[in-house]
Amino acid sequence: MSKTPRISTTGLRQFLNVEQQRNWMEGNTDLPDADERSQSMELRFKYMPRVQKLLARPQAQDVLKILRHYGRNCIPMPRRTERQYWSVSCLPSTSDKPLVRVNTSWMELFTIYADGEGIRARVIVHLSDFTADRSTEQGQVDEVLLEHCVATPEDVSYFFPRGEDIFGINVRGSASIHTFLAAPHVLRAIRRFNLTHMNRGRNAYQASHCYGVADVMVGG
């Protein structure tokens, strides 16, 4: 008798079923997180000098406050999923010179840059969450919706990364970034995108995870 092929389970589906993920995405449940964190002391000490450099920046407190909000609201069970399913890098040595960047699988999720003495952020989401007809047509971007999600309309702009149903949003200024991340439509969209990519498997950027920055994202 032939055996039924076993379907492999990847990503968060190993411990969060579809209904649990949907309920969290919609804001209908709080997921129980782990009490303890699994840590690499080697990585913690490796990136400690970068954390000190970040803390010396004039934008440091704004960056940490925003990351605290992002970690607690935009990542499912941040302690349990830390490093294996998402990571945050501090002052990564990439050409665009970010202050911090959050990644999962092979995908960038959220990046904060210096903008003079202030900051700007880049959020990657599904295009279909920000089009007027919920399609993936670039000409259907709901610009009115975007402008309503920031403190000042001029603070938001967008671009189209490579890939189907992927949308990049730029937000300038601490006030508009906080307003943007707190908007219910945006929060759901961020959660949906993050779930999509966290379900694709283990995080490819584990080696660049900065525990010193992650501390604020997972509550210490």
C-alpha positions as CSV (number, residue, x, y, z in Angstrom):
1,M,0.0,0.0,0.0
2,S,1.4,3.4,-1.0
3,K,1.8,5.9,1.7
4,T,0.2,9.4,1.5
5,P,3.0,11.9,0.8
6,R,3.8,13.9,3.9
7,I,3.3,17.6,3.4
8,S,6.2,19.7,4.9
9,T,5.2,22.5,7.2
10,T,7.4,25.6,7.1
11,G,7.6,28.8,9.0
12,L,5.2,29.8,11.7
13,R,2.7,27.1,10.6
14,Q,4.7,24.7,12.7
15,F,3.2,26.2,15.9
16,L,0.5,28.7,14.7
17,N,-2.3,27.4,12.6
18,V,-4.0,29.4,9.9
19,E,-6.9,30.5,12.2
20,Q,-4.5,31.7,14.9
21,Q,-2.5,33.7,12.4
22,R,-5.6,35.2,10.9
23,N,-7.0,36.2,14.2
24,W,-3.7,37.9,15.2
25,M,-3.5,39.7,11.8
26,E,-7.0,41.0,12.4
27,G,-6.2,42.1,15.9
28,N,-8.7,39.6,17.4
29,T,-6.2,37.8,19.7
30,D,-3.0,38.2,21.6
31,L,-0.6,35.3,21.0
32,P,1.1,33.9,24.1
33,D,4.8,34.4,23.8
34,A,7.8,32.5,25.3
35,D,8.9,33.5,28.8
36,E,12.6,33.0,27.9
37,R,14.7,33.9,25.0
38,S,17.2,31.7,23.2
39,Q,20.3,33.8,22.8
40,S,23.7,33.7,21.2
41,M,26.2,35.5,23.5
42,E,28.7,35.4,20.7
43,L,26.4,37.6,18.5
44,R,25.4,39.8,21.5
45,F,29.1,40.7,22.1
46,K,29.9,40.9,18.4
47,Y,27.4,43.7,17.7
48,M,27.8,45.5,21.0
49,P,30.1,48.2,19.5
50,R,27.5,48.9,16.9
51,V,24.8,49.4,19.5
52,Q,27.0,51.9,21.3
53,K,27.5,53.8,18.1
54,L,23.8,53.8,17.5
55,L,23.1,55.0,21.0
56,A,25.5,57.9,20.4
57,R,23.4,59.1,17.4
58,P,20.9,62.0,17.9
59,Q,18.2,59.8,16.6
60,A,18.8,56.9,19.0
61,Q,15.8,57.3,21.3
62,D,13.4,57.8,18.5
63,V,14.7,54.7,16.8
64,L,14.4,52.6,19.9
65,K,10.9,53.9,20.6
66,I,9.7,53.0,17.1
67,L,11.3,49.6,17.2
68,R,9.7,48.9,20.6
69,H,6.3,49.6,19.0
70,Y,7.1,47.5,15.9
71,G,8.4,44.5,17.8
72,R,5.4,44.4,20.1
73,N,2.7,45.0,17.5
74,C,4.0,43.9,14.1
75,I,5.8,40.6,14.8
76,P,4.0,37.5,16.1
77,M,5.4,36.2,19.3
78,P,8.6,38.1,19.0
79,R,10.5,36.2,21.8
80,R,9.6,32.8,20.4
81,T,10.3,33.8,16.8
82,E,13.4,35.9,17.4
83,R,16.4,35.3,15.2
84,Q,15.0,32.1,13.6
85,Y,12.1,33.8,11.9
86,W,13.1,37.5,12.1
87,S,16.1,39.5,13.0
88,V,17.2,43.1,13.4
89,S,20.6,44.4,12.3
90,C,22.3,47.5,13.7
91,L,24.1,49.9,11.4
92,P,24.4,47.2,8.7
93,S,27.2,47.7,6.2
94,T,25.0,48.0,3.2
95,S,25.2,50.8,0.6
96,D,22.0,52.6,1.7
97,K,23.5,53.0,5.3
98,P,20.5,52.3,7.5
99,L,20.4,52.7,11.2
100,V,18.5,49.5,11.7
101,R,16.8,46.9,9.5
102,V,14.3,44.2,10.3
103,N,14.4,41.1,8.1
104,T,12.7,37.7,7.7
105,S,13.3,34.8,5.4
106,W,15.0,36.6,2.4
107,M,12.9,39.7,2.8
108,E,13.4,43.2,4.2
109,L,10.5,44.2,6.4
110,F,11.3,47.5,8.0
111,T,14.2,49.9,7.9
112,I,15.0,53.2,9.7
113,Y,17.4,55.7,8.2
114,A,19.0,58.9,9.5
115,D,17.4,62.0,7.8
116,G,19.5,64.9,8.9
117,E,19.0,65.0,12.7
118,G,15.7,63.2,12.3
119,I,14.7,59.8,10.8
120,R,12.8,58.3,7.9
121,A,11.4,54.7,7.6
122,R,10.8,52.3,4.8
123,V,8.1,49.7,5.2
124,I,7.6,46.8,2.8
125,V,4.0,45.5,2.4
126,H,1.7,43.8,-0.1
127,L,0.7,46.2,-2.9
128,S,-2.9,44.8,-2.9
129,D,-3.4,46.3,0.6
130,F,-2.9,49.8,-0.7
131,T,-4.7,49.8,-4.0
132,A,-8.2,51.2,-4.5
133,D,-9.5,48.0,-6.0
134,R,-7.2,45.6,-3.9
135,S,-5.5,44.6,-7.1
136,T,-1.8,44.4,-7.8
137,E,-2.0,47.1,-10.4
138,Q,0.6,49.9,-9.8
139,G,-1.7,52.5,-11.2
140,Q,-4.4,51.8,-8.6
141,V,-2.4,52.9,-5.5
142,D,-4.7,54.6,-3.0
143,E,-2.8,57.8,-2.4
144,V,-5.6,59.3,-0.3
145,L,-5.4,56.3,2.1
146,L,-1.6,56.7,2.4
147,E,-1.9,60.4,3.2
148,H,-4.5,59.8,5.9
149,C,-2.1,57.4,7.6
150,V,0.6,60.0,8.4
151,A,0.8,63.3,10.4
152,T,1.5,65.4,7.3
153,P,0.7,64.2,3.7
154,E,4.1,65.3,2.4
155,D,5.8,62.8,4.7
156,V,4.7,59.8,2.7
157,S,5.9,58.5,-0.7
158,Y,6.1,55.1,-2.3
159,F,8.0,52.9,-4.7
160,F,7.7,49.5,-6.4
161,P,10.3,46.9,-5.4
162,R,10.8,43.9,-7.6
163,G,8.3,41.1,-7.2
164,E,4.6,40.6,-7.5
165,D,2.3,42.2,-4.9
166,I,5.2,44.0,-3.1
167,F,5.0,47.7,-2.3
168,G,7.5,50.0,-0.6
169,I,6.4,53.0,1.5
170,N,8.7,55.8,2.7
171,V,7.7,57.8,5.8
172,R,9.6,60.9,7.0
173,G,9.8,62.1,10.5
174,S,9.2,60.6,13.9
175,A,5.7,61.9,14.3
176,S,4.5,60.5,10.9
177,I,6.2,57.2,11.5
178,H,4.4,56.7,14.8
179,T,1.1,57.8,13.2
180,F,1.6,55.4,10.3
181,L,2.5,52.4,12.4
182,A,-0.5,53.0,14.7
183,A,-3.1,53.3,11.8
184,P,-5.3,50.2,11.9
185,H,-5.2,49.6,8.1
186,V,-1.4,49.9,8.1
187,L,-1.0,47.6,11.1
188,R,-3.1,44.9,9.5
189,A,-1.2,45.2,6.2
190,I,2.2,45.0,8.0
191,R,1.1,41.9,9.9
192,R,-0.2,40.2,6.7
193,F,3.1,40.8,4.9
194,N,5.2,39.7,7.8
195,L,3.2,36.5,8.2
196,T,3.5,35.8,4.5
197,H,7.3,35.9,4.6
198,M,7.8,34.4,8.1
199,N,5.9,31.4,6.8
200,R,8.4,30.9,4.0
201,G,10.9,29.3,6.3
202,R,13.9,30.2,8.5
203,N,15.4,33.6,8.5
204,A,18.4,34.0,6.2
205,Y,19.9,36.9,8.2
206,Q,20.3,35.1,11.6
207,A,24.0,35.8,11.7
208,S,23.5,39.6,11.6
209,H,20.9,39.6,14.5
210,C,21.7,42.3,17.1
211,Y,20.5,41.3,20.5
212,G,21.3,44.7,22.0
213,V,18.7,46.3,19.7
214,A,16.3,43.4,19.8
215,D,16.1,43.8,23.6
216,V,13.7,46.7,23.2
217,M,11.7,44.9,20.6
218,V,10.9,41.9,22.7
219,G,10.5,43.7,26.0
220,G,14.0,43.2,27.5
